[in-house]
């Protein structure tokens, strides 16, 4: 099984973000929350920030932000 070396995020403003991972439940045909990283990581505006490392390939995930403030950004994984 391959793993991604790291996941990076870049935002237009400083934001706290963490990653939540989901698993597929074949009996329901749905994804359910498996776990979230315990800590938020601060992304600095305009800079790439590592937010997760050693993540399995093809894992389902979502980002969670500590605030609902609007911003734009991008991720690389």
RADATA-V20200 format. One record per residue. N is the residue number from 1. OMEGA is omega in radians with two decimals (* if undefined). Layout:
BEGIN
N&OMEGA, N&OMEGA
END
This chain:
BEGIN
1&3.10, 2&3.08, 3&3.08, 4&-3.09, 5&-3.14, 6&3.04, 7&-3.11, 8&3.06, 9&3.08, 10&-3.12, 11&-3.13, 12&3.08, 13&3.06, 14&-3.12, 15&2.99, 16&-3.09, 17&2.98, 18&-3.09, 19&3.03, 20&-3.08, 21&-3.08, 22&3.07, 23&-3.14, 24&3.11, 25&-3.02, 26&-3.11, 27&3.13, 28&-3.09, 29&-3.09, 30&3.00, 31&3.08, 32&-3.14, 33&3.08, 34&3.04, 35&3.04, 36&3.01, 37&-3.03, 38&-3.06, 39&2.99, 40&3.07, 41&3.11, 42&2.99, 43&-3.14, 44&-3.08, 45&3.06, 46&-3.12, 47&3.05, 48&-3.13, 49&3.08, 50&3.13, 51&3.06, 52&3.10, 53&3.05, 54&-3.12, 55&3.12, 56&3.05, 57&3.05, 58&3.09, 59&3.09, 60&-3.08, 61&2.96, 62&3.03, 63&3.02, 64&-3.14, 65&-3.09, 66&3.12, 67&3.13, 68&3.13, 69&-3.13, 70&3.04, 71&3.06, 72&3.12, 73&3.13, 74&3.10, 75&3.10, 76&3.11, 77&*
END
